[in-house]
Amino acid sequence: MRLYGTGYQVEEIENISGCSRPSLMEWCRAYRQLGVAGLVDKRRGGNRAFLTPSELEQVQYQLETYTPPPVVWNRMLW
């Protein structure tokens, strides 16, 4: 919004932000309708579609407790 308000063209804002034109236009519409509150991120994160809560706990446990085996390097004499 700030870039647009300071005179940048939409194409320039697309390049600077890496966002698509439809996304930028949606943000502009939300801002005009609701102000700053319209720009709050409403995405729902997480991986709830693939893992159950118990599976997520198991993965978390494994990440916290796993210790990889030591790596032994063989030195070659040249």
C-alpha positions in Angstrom: 0.0 0.0 0.0 2.8 2.4 0.9 4.6 1.8 -2.5 1.3 2.4 -4.4 0.6 5.5 -2.3 4.0 7.0 -3.1 3.5 6.7 -6.8 5.0 3.3 -7.8 3.3 1.6 -10.7 1.6 -1.8 -10.1 4.2 -3.5 -12.4 7.0 -2.1 -10.3 5.3 -3.2 -7.1 4.9 -6.7 -8.5 8.7 -6.9 -9.2 9.7 -5.5 -5.8 7.3 -7.6 -3.8 7.3 -10.8 -5.8 3.5 -10.8 -5.5 1.0 -11.4 -8.3 -1.2 -8.6 -9.6 -4.4 -10.3 -8.4 -2.9 -10.6 -4.8 -2.0 -7.0 -4.8 -5.4 -5.9 -6.0 -7.0 -8.1 -3.4 -4.9 -6.4 -0.7 -5.9 -3.0 -2.0 -9.5 -3.9 -2.0 -9.3 -5.2 1.6 -7.4 -2.1 2.7 -10.0 0.2 1.2 -12.9 -1.7 2.8 -11.4 -2.4 6.2 -8.3 -0.3 6.6 -5.3 -1.9 8.3 -7.5 -4.7 9.8 -8.1 -5.9 6.2 -4.4 -6.7 5.8 -4.3 -9.1 8.7 -3.0 -12.5 7.6 -6.0 -14.9 7.6 -4.2 -18.0 6.4 -4.5 -21.1 8.5 -1.1 -22.7 8.8 -0.3 -26.2 9.8 -0.3 -29.6 8.3 -3.7 -30.7 9.7 -4.7 -32.2 6.4 -2.0 -34.9 6.5 -1.1 -35.7 10.1 -3.2 -36.4 13.1 -2.3 -34.6 16.4 -0.7 -37.9 17.7 1.3 -38.2 14.6 2.5 -34.6 15.0 3.5 -35.4 18.6 5.4 -38.4 17.4 7.3 -36.4 14.8 8.1 -33.7 17.3 9.4 -36.3 19.8 11.6 -37.9 17.1 13.0 -34.5 16.1 13.8 -33.7 19.7 15.4 -37.0 20.7 17.1 -38.4 17.6 20.8 -38.5 17.7 22.5 -39.4 14.4 25.2 -42.0 14.6 28.8 -40.7 14.6 30.5 -40.4 11.2 33.9 -42.1 10.9 36.1 -40.7 8.3 38.7 -43.0 6.8 41.8 -41.2 6.0 43.5 -42.3 2.8 47.2 -42.0 2.7 48.5 -40.7 -0.6 
